[in-house]
Amino acid sequence: MMKELNTRIYFITDSTPYSEEEFLSRVGSALAGGVTLIQLREKERTTREYIDLAQKVHALAKQFGVPLIIDDRVDVALAAGVEGVHLGQSDMPIKTARKILGKDFIIGATAKTVEQATEAYKQGADYLGVGAIYPTTTKVKTVLTSTEMLDKICKAVPIPVNAIGGLNKDNIDVLKGIDIKGVCAVSAIMKADDPEAAVKELSAAVKDKLGI
């Protein structure tokens, strides 16, 4: 694992409404705004298309020294030469992915219960994404997670826990007092008129309201 994994402003992409040119422009703008981790999430693309886009996004991320995480696909993460992969409950088991990817690769996991969180940690996950805190507009099946459960998960594992799901600069107050290490955002950045400004505003709110 990278020695310092900064998940503070965790940007998850959604290329669905955009041309490739517009999508990459928005990703570059978000990176310029100061995202600390970026996850490429593609549910509809072929493997070849996913790898191609991953390589383009990776080239941008490297300019800013930001690790790129691939959603779901260990093969795409390996083929594109990125820094990490994020695995959901129906994806490859973490311990299997760890065997394939080695100890230095970043592996994130989705967890909605304390059992899932502790199991992911035991299997070798480097960080967790927990949510959805609010309903989301992304085309991903979501089950809402209470802030109480988020708090319990934070207390149960020693790895960074990040809140996800419909979060933006105006509604993160609900996370106050919970020991999360970062906020994951999709729409708040992706759909913003100015992704760079949106990241800066979110970052300021995370510092001001959550103290991280």
N, C-alpha and C positions, 0 to 999 in steps of 0.2 A: 504494500500500500504506500502511496505517496505520503511522506512524513507529515505534511501539513495539508489536510483536506479541508478547504474552506467552503462550507455549504451555505453560507449566510444568505446570499441572493442566488437561489437555484432556479435557473431559467429553463423551462421545458417548452420546446418548440411545437408549433402546429402549422404545417405548410399548406394545409388544405385549401384555404381561400386564395392563395397567391401563385403567381408565376414564379419560376425558380429564381429569376433575377430579383424580383420584389422580395421574395422570401430571404434570400442571402443578404440583401441590402438591410432588411429589418434585423436579421441576426447580427450583422456587423454593427448596426446602430446600438443594439442592446449590449453587445460586448464593450463598445466604447463607453457606455453608461456605467459599467462597473459590475456586471454579473460575475459571480465568483465560481459558478459551476454551470455547465450547459448540458442538457439532455436532448438528444435528437429522438423524437418520437414519431414514428411512421407506421401506421396500421395498414395502409392500403398498397404500398409500393411493392414491386417485385424485389427479390433479393438483390439483383443487379442494380436496380434503381436506388435502392436503399444504400448500398455500398458507395455508389457514385456520389450521392448527395452527402453521405457521411464524410467522404474525403474532402469535399468542397467546404463543408462546415468546419472540419478539422483544421483546414488551412487558415481559416479566419480565426478560430479559437486560439491557435498557436501564436498568432500575432499578438494576442493579449495575455498569453501565458495562462489560459483558462483550460482546465481539463474537459474533454468531451466524453460524455456518457451516452451509450447507445441503449435505447429502450428494448427490452425483451430478447434481443438477438445476439447471442454469444458469437455466432459465425460472422455476422456483419461487423461486430466490434473488432474481432481478430483480423478480418480481411481489410478493414479500413485503417488498422493500426492506431486506434484511438486509446484513450487512457482507462476507460471503464465501461461497465454494463450495468443496467438496472433490471432486476428480475422481479416479476410479480409472482403471486401464489400459484399460477398455472404454468409458469415458465420453467426452464431447467432448474433443478435443485441447486442451491448455492454451493453445496459441497462438491457437486459434480463440476459446476462452472469453475470453482477454485482449482480443482485438479487440472482442468484444461488450460486455464489462464495463468496459473502461477500466483505466487504470493504478492507480487508487486502490483497486480492489476486491481483497479478499484471495482468493487462489487457492491452495489446498493440493492436494497430489498424493500418491497412494499409490505407493511404490516398493519393490521387493523385490530389485533388483540395482543395482550401481553404474551400469550403462548407463541403466537407467530413471531413476535419480536425477539423473544429469548431464543427460539429455535434458529432464527436467521443469524443471530449473533453467534450462537454455538457453531453453526455451519461455516462461519467465516465472513459474514457481511461486514462491510466497512462503515456503512451508515444506513439509516432507515428513512423511508418516506411514509408518513402517516396521515390518513385522511380518507375521504374528503371532509374537510371542516365545514364547508358550505357547498351547496349544489353547484355543479360546474356546467359550462356550456360546451366543453370539449366532447368529442365523440368517443368517450371512454365510459364503460359501465362503472358507476361509482356507488359506493355505499357510504352513507354519512357516518363520521366518527365523532364522538363527543369530545369536548375539550378535557373532560374527566379521564377518558380513556387515553388521550394523548399524554396527559400528565403521568398516568400510571406507567405507560410505556417508557417515557423519559426516565422514570425512576428505576425501571427494571433492567435497563441495559447501559453499558458504559460507552457505547458508540454514539456518534451524533445522530440526533433525531430531528427530522425536518417536517414541518406541517405543510400539507398540500390541500388544494381544493377550493377554488373560488376566492382565493385570498388577494387582497389589494391594499393599497396604502390607507384606505378609509375604514377597513373592517378588521385589521389585525389586532385591535385592542383586546379581543376575546382570548388572545394567546398570552396576555400579560401574566407574569408570575409562573409560567410553565418553562421548564429548562430546555427549550428547543435550541438548536444551533443554527437553524436557518428557516427561511420561508421560500416555498416553491411557488412560482407563478407562471401561468401560461397566458391566459387572455389579458391580464393586466399589463403585460409587456407586448405580447404578440399583436394585439388589436389596437394598441395605442397609436395615436396620430404620429407621435414621436417616441419610438421605443427607448432612445437614449435618455430623454427627459423622464420617461416613465420609470426607468430603472433608478435614476438618481432620486426621484421622489420616493420610491418604495424603499430604497436604501436608507434615506433620511428618516422615514417613518419607522423602519425596523430598529434603527438606533434610538430614536426618540421614545417610542412606545414600548419596545421590548428590551432595550438596553443591550442589543447584540450587534 
